[in-house]
Amino acid sequence: MTGARWRKSTKSGNNGGSCVEVADNLPGVVLVRDTKDRDGGTLTFEPASWQRFVGLAKAIGPLG
């Protein structure tokens, strides 16, 4: 989407690992894409849904 400002987690390394980028600067939408395949597609979330997901992920903690 035009105007999206993409960012990676500050915990992401530069080793080509499994990372996603998030753009949450657009009104009413949060976009998510694969860092390694930026043209491969974008997931779209409502901001409230994205916040619930992030909150749950923080509560569960790292996997593996």
HELIX and SHEET records of a PDB file:
HELIX    1   1 THR A   35  ASP A   37  5                                   3    
HELIX    2   2 PRO A   47  ILE A   60  1                                  14    
SHEET    1   A 4 ARG A   7  LYS A   8  0                                        
SHEET    2   A 4 VAL A  20  ALA A  23 -1                                        
SHEET    3   A 4 VAL A  30  ASP A  34 -1                                        
SHEET    4   A 4 LEU A  43  PHE A  45 -1                                        
END                                                                             
